[in-house]
Amino acid sequence: MILTVTLNAALDLTYRVPRLTPHASHRVRDVSERPGGKGLNVARVLAALGHRTTVTGFAGGDTGRQLRALLAGAAAPAGDAEGTTEPEPGRVTDALVTTAGATRRTVGVVDEHTGDTTQLNEPGPHIAPEEWQAFLRTYTGLLRQGTEAVALCGSLPPGLPVGAYATLVKEARTAGVPVLLDTSGEPLRRGLAARPDLVKPNAEELAGVTGTTEPLRAARAARRRGARAVVASLGSDGMLLVTADGAWRAAVPQRLAGNPTGAGDSAVAGLLSGLVEGLPWPDRLARAVALSAATVLAPAAGEFDAAAYARLLPSVPVEQTGTG
């Protein structure tokens, strides 16, 4: 079982409009609702790949109940009519902790003319100290229930200590469970010091905690700060992987137009699935890049275009760029 943690879960709403024009009224052509937040997106992609996954974090209020209902029953069988792969029902287990505050919503507005997406993210609910303690009990219990790997993903809701992810990394290491951290800013900086097995920032997030904008130097600096391995998302230029065994870059052969929301979360799913399957680092990187690209072609985060993924995976070139 793979465990994903989403401390700031969301109900994702996606609106599609023919053309987005500032200061104008718009007729929405299509609306979709999905369980959201980075860790939930990761879990849905992992489940679509065939991995049993458990999600934990916080959920509360009417939006939290709606999110949990969607998580339990709204996923279509894998391989729907449009070719978008979603998890089979039952592959994602809900271990979310109930909070008094309401789960946030995120709204993505897709401009169908340009393919661009405008994202609006609400703040999360305030987490009380007793709710954080309840979550810690749930989390440590799950780590000891056959968890093969854990992903800690996304922002921190109000009320949580900035070192929350560092605490969770340490708990995973104590339990002997490989841990991936995907966050930014001070929570990432504190988390690095706890020595996660892998971090997956984008280039801007990596520069923010290392002080250097050159991705390879920044990734090496992140390893010196505590991460055992670093995967940096470089946008349309693909991804960079730096480990103790070496450094590699990979990108899809052609640029793809579409909705990039959730592409990084699919990359995390690729890295985690590769880890539990025992794949070599370059193969994990190729899978992450192919899944990320296939997600750009899907209508919403937490999904990927199955046909595109199958086509892209064998075509992703992985080049070694030096030592770690």
C-alpha positions in Angstrom: 0.0 0.0 0.0 1.2 3.5 -0.8 0.1 6.3 1.5 -0.4 9.9 0.4 -0.8 12.9 2.8 -2.8 16.0 1.8 -3.0 18.3 4.8 -4.8 21.0 2.7 -7.2 18.9 0.7 -9.7 20.6 -1.7 -12.8 20.2 -3.7 -11.5 20.9 -7.2 -13.9 22.7 -9.6 -13.0 23.0 -13.3 -14.9 25.5 -15.5 -14.4 25.4 -19.3 -15.2 28.5 -21.3 -14.8 29.2 -25.0 -12.6 32.2 -24.3 -11.6 33.9 -21.0 -11.9 37.7 -21.2 -11.1 39.9 -18.1 -14.0 42.1 -16.8 -16.6 40.1 -18.8 -19.4 37.7 -18.1 -18.8 34.1 -19.3 -21.1 31.2 -20.2 -19.5 28.1 -18.8 -19.6 25.2 -21.3 -18.7 22.4 -18.9 -18.2 22.0 -15.1 -16.4 19.1 -13.4 -15.8 18.3 -9.7 -13.0 16.1 -8.4 -11.4 15.3 -5.1 -8.4 17.7 -5.0 -5.2 18.7 -3.3 -1.8 17.4 -4.5 -1.8 14.2 -2.4 -5.3 13.2 -3.5 -4.3 13.8 -7.2 -1.3 11.6 -6.6 -3.4 8.8 -5.1 -5.9 8.8 -8.0 -3.1 8.5 -10.5 -1.4 5.7 -8.5 -4.8 3.9 -8.3 -5.3 4.2 -12.0 -1.8 2.6 -12.4 -3.0 -0.4 -10.4 -1.6 0.5 -6.9 -3.6 0.2 -3.7 -3.5 3.6 -2.1 -4.6 5.2 1.1 -5.2 8.9 1.5 -5.0 10.8 4.8 -5.0 14.5 5.8 -8.0 16.6 6.8 -11.6 17.0 5.5 -14.4 19.0 7.0 -17.7 20.7 6.5 -20.1 20.3 3.5 -17.2 20.5 1.0 -15.3 17.9 2.9 -18.3 15.5 2.9 -18.7 16.1 -0.9 -15.0 15.4 -1.4 -15.2 12.1 0.5 -18.3 11.1 -1.4 -16.5 11.7 -4.7 -13.5 9.9 -3.5 -15.6 6.9 -2.6 -17.9 6.6 -5.6 -17.4 9.0 -8.4 -14.3 7.5 -10.0 -15.1 5.9 -13.3 -13.7 2.5 -14.3 -10.2 2.7 -15.8 -10.1 3.8 -19.4 -13.3 5.8 -20.0 -14.8 6.7 -23.4 -12.5 9.7 -23.8 -9.3 7.7 -23.1 -8.7 9.3 -19.7 -7.7 6.8 -17.1 -9.2 7.0 -13.6 -9.0 4.6 -10.7 -11.2 1.6 -10.3 -13.6 2.0 -7.4 -12.1 0.6 -4.1 -8.4 1.2 -5.0 -8.3 4.4 -2.9 -9.0 4.1 0.8 -10.2 7.1 2.8 -8.3 7.7 6.0 -8.9 11.4 6.2 -9.3 13.0 9.6 -12.4 15.1 10.2 -12.0 18.8 11.1 -14.4 21.4 12.4 -13.4 23.8 9.6 -14.7 23.4 6.0 -12.4 22.0 3.3 -11.4 24.6 0.8 -12.4 24.8 -2.9 -10.1 25.4 -5.8 -11.5 26.7 -9.1 -9.7 26.2 -12.4 -11.0 28.2 -15.4 -9.9 26.7 -18.7 -9.8 29.0 -21.8 -10.5 26.6 -24.6 -9.3 29.0 -27.2 -5.7 29.3 -25.8 -5.7 26.1 -23.7 -4.5 28.2 -20.7 -5.9 27.7 -17.2 -6.5 30.3 -14.5 -6.4 28.9 -11.0 -8.2 30.3 -7.9 -7.3 28.6 -4.6 -9.2 29.3 -1.4 -7.3 29.2 1.9 -7.7 26.0 3.9 -9.5 25.6 7.3 -7.8 26.4 10.5 -6.5 23.2 12.1 -6.7 23.1 15.9 -3.9 21.6 18.0 -6.1 18.6 19.0 -6.9 18.0 15.3 -3.2 17.9 14.5 -2.6 15.4 17.3 -5.5 13.3 16.0 -3.9 13.3 12.6 -0.5 12.3 13.9 -2.0 9.3 15.6 -3.7 8.3 12.4 -0.6 8.9 10.4 1.8 6.9 12.6 -0.7 4.1 12.7 -0.9 3.9 8.9 2.8 3.9 8.6 2.9 0.6 10.5 0.1 -1.1 8.5 2.2 -2.3 5.5 2.9 1.0 3.9 5.5 0.7 1.2 6.1 4.4 0.6 4.5 7.7 1.6 4.1 11.0 -0.2 3.7 14.3 1.7 2.2 16.8 -0.7 1.0 20.4 -0.9 0.6 23.5 1.2 0.0 23.7 5.0 -3.5 24.9 6.1 -3.6 27.6 8.8 -2.9 26.5 12.3 -0.3 23.9 11.5 3.4 24.4 12.6 5.7 25.4 9.7 7.8 22.3 10.6 4.8 19.9 10.2 6.3 18.1 7.2 9.7 17.8 9.0 7.8 16.0 11.8 6.1 13.7 9.3 9.4 12.9 7.5 11.0 11.9 10.8 8.0 9.6 11.7 8.3 7.9 8.3 12.0 7.4 8.7 11.5 6.0 12.2 9.0 3.5 10.7 11.4 2.6 7.9 9.1 3.8 5.2 10.6 5.7 2.2 9.2 9.3 2.1 8.8 11.8 -0.7 8.2 15.4 0.0 6.5 17.8 -2.4 6.0 21.3 -1.0 7.6 24.7 -1.1 9.0 27.6 0.9 9.8 27.3 4.6 8.0 23.9 5.0 10.3 22.5 2.3 13.3 24.1 3.9 12.5 22.5 7.3 11.5 19.3 5.6 14.9 19.0 3.9 16.7 19.0 7.2 14.7 15.9 8.3 16.3 14.0 5.4 13.5 12.8 3.1 14.3 10.1 0.6 13.1 12.3 -2.3 11.9 15.8 -2.8 10.1 17.1 -6.0 10.1 20.9 -6.2 9.8 22.8 -9.4 12.7 25.0 -10.5 11.4 28.1 -8.8 10.7 26.3 -5.5 14.1 24.8 -5.6 15.7 28.2 -6.2 13.7 29.6 -3.3 15.3 27.2 -0.7 18.8 27.0 -2.2 19.5 30.5 -3.5 20.6 29.4 -6.9 18.6 29.4 -10.2 20.8 26.9 -12.1 18.8 23.6 -11.6 21.7 21.2 -11.4 23.6 23.3 -8.8 20.3 23.9 -6.9 19.5 20.2 -6.8 22.9 19.3 -5.5 22.5 22.0 -2.9 19.2 20.5 -1.8 20.9 17.1 -1.4 23.6 18.8 0.8 20.7 20.2 2.9 19.4 16.7 3.6 17.4 15.2 0.6 18.8 11.9 -0.5 17.5 12.5 -4.0 16.0 15.5 -5.9 13.7 15.6 -8.9 13.2 19.1 -10.2 10.3 19.9 -12.6 11.6 22.2 -15.4 8.3 22.9 -17.1 8.4 22.2 -20.8 12.1 21.3 -20.5 11.2 18.1 -18.6 12.7 17.0 -15.3 16.1 16.8 -13.7 17.0 13.9 -11.3 20.0 14.1 -8.9 20.9 11.1 -6.7 24.0 9.8 -5.0 24.4 7.5 -8.0 24.3 10.2 -10.7 22.2 13.0 -12.4 19.8 12.6 -15.3 17.6 14.8 -17.4 14.5 13.7 -19.4 11.8 15.4 -21.5 9.1 14.3 -23.9 10.3 14.7 -27.6 7.6 17.2 -28.5 5.9 20.1 -26.6 2.3 19.4 -25.7 -0.5 21.9 -25.4 -3.2 21.4 -22.7 -4.0 21.9 -19.0 -0.8 21.6 -16.9 -2.8 21.5 -13.6 -1.8 18.3 -11.8 1.1 17.4 -14.1 3.5 17.6 -11.2 1.3 15.3 -9.0 1.3 12.7 -11.8 5.1 12.9 -11.8 5.1 12.1 -8.1 2.8 9.1 -8.8 5.3 7.9 -11.4 8.2 8.3 -9.0 6.4 6.5 -6.2 5.1 3.6 -8.3 8.6 3.2 -9.7 10.1 3.1 -6.3 7.7 0.3 -4.9 8.2 -1.7 -8.2 12.0 -1.5 -7.8 12.7 0.3 -11.0 16.1 1.9 -11.6 16.3 5.7 -11.2 16.3 6.5 -15.0 13.2 4.3 -15.5 11.4 6.1 -12.7 12.3 9.4 -14.2 11.0 8.4 -17.7 7.7 7.2 -16.1 7.3 10.5 -14.2 7.9 12.6 -17.4 5.5 10.5 -19.5 2.8 10.6 -16.9 3.2 14.3 -16.4 2.9 14.9 -20.2 -0.1 12.7 -20.4 -1.8 14.6 -17.6 -1.4 17.9 -19.7 -3.7 16.2 -22.2 -6.3 15.2 -19.7 -9.3 17.5 -18.7 -8.5 17.6 -14.9 -5.9 17.0 -12.3 -5.6 13.5 -11.0 -6.2 12.0 -14.4 -4.0 11.2 -17.5 -4.5 10.3 -21.1 -3.9 6.6 -21.1 -3.2 6.3 -24.8 -0.8 9.2 -24.7 1.1 7.7 -21.7 1.5 4.4 -23.5 2.8 6.2 -26.6 5.1 8.6 -24.8 6.7 6.3 -22.3 9.0 4.4 -24.7 9.9 7.7 -26.5 11.2 9.6 -23.5 15.0 10.0 -23.7 16.9 9.9 -20.4 20.4 11.4 -20.5 23.0 11.3 -17.8 24.3 14.7 -17.0 27.0 14.0 -14.4 27.5 12.7 -10.9 25.2 13.4 -8.0 
